[in-house]
Amino acid sequence: MLSTLILALTLQAKVAGDYFPVKTGTTFTYEQKGNALQLTRMIGAPLDMGGVPVIPVTERQGEGAGSTTYYRVDSDQVAIVAYDVKHPLTVPMPLFRVGTGNVVWDYTGKTKTGPEGERLLAHGEAKAAGQREVLGKKVDVIEVKMVAQMGIGMTGLKFDQRAIYAKGIGLVEWTSKTTLGNSKKPDQSSYKLVDMQEGKSGG
């Protein structure tokens, strides 16, 4: 009985990297709701940051210059480690975590905003969300929700985000509501994966 239970839990367990592939050169294209410009994300070659391999992902709208975020992929989580390789975050911020059943976490750290970084508090939750069709094939997906608060008062920002990650693909859907201060009308944005071109080199 015990061995059967252990086997069942093992089969339910997930590996974070399965939902965040990092093959160098892979490009994802997303359609943005209410925005004619497409959003693209491209995975760069791994870099060494203090003896730890990190993955740069460059995001741009249309033909814009783009911005790069640096991620670390562990067995149980994917975390943002820097927005600038010269100034890594003091505490890496989980993008999502995986495990058996629902996985929740809390985060206290700083963002890149301001010379010293703005204090950021976040609460996240990730869970299996069955299967869905992504780019013509059915795949397992996880749903990740995160609520975060940056700053306080009239200039404080609250973020309410929801993302879907597909096994073997990565991010396929993202929605966000951002509220400034006591505003009753949050700024909403969303995008959805419409194309993926896999890179030719390993990563």
QUIMOLIN-V626431 format. One record per helix or strand of 3 or more residues. SS is the DSSP state (H for helix, E for strand). FROM is the first residue (numbers start at 1). LEN is the number of residues. If there is no record, write none. Layout:
ss-><SS,SS>
from-><FROM,FROM>
len-><LEN,LEN>
This chain:
ss-><H,H,E,E,E,E,E,E,E,E,E,E,H,E,E,E>
from-><2,16,27,35,47,52,67,77,93,103,119,137,153,157,170,187>
len-><11,4,6,9,3,10,7,6,5,8,16,14,3,10,11,11>
